[in-house]
């Protein structure tokens, strides 16, 4: 019998291809519309964000309240003031796969794997924060 998984990572709708790969390998990852599943005897429940069309101002507070680290793809996150404001207001923790390196699923996977240990450490840090991640660097985004 499978034990319930502890979700730690929420993959945003803009990286669904990557999210679907990761949920086959890890029970602690979910994404909008995820019906749940079992990985290595761990059962992941369905994601409470039921559709990728859910607006940021709706899902960011929900995901943050659950304690999940948000992973998104946004090379210009600092220019999206509403999203930055939602992160700040709700105390969210967000990792943004950035740059031309994160243009498609293969390259997103490369960035994620190159920085996985550092990203995983961020699950222990309090929010709010946004960290921009490339294959070779992590950079904290100013939330002001």
ZIQUIZI-V918961 format. One record per helix or strand of 3 or more residues. SS is the DSSP state (H for helix, E for strand). FROM is the first residue (numbers start at 1). TO is the last residue. If there is no record, write none. Layout:
ss = [SS;SS]
from = [FROM;FROM]
to = [TO;TO]
//
This chain:
ss = [E;H;E;E;E;H;E;H;H;E;H;H;H;E;E]
from = [9;13;29;37;42;56;69;77;81;93;100;105;116;129;138]
to = [11;25;31;39;44;65;73;79;90;97;102;114;122;133;140]
//
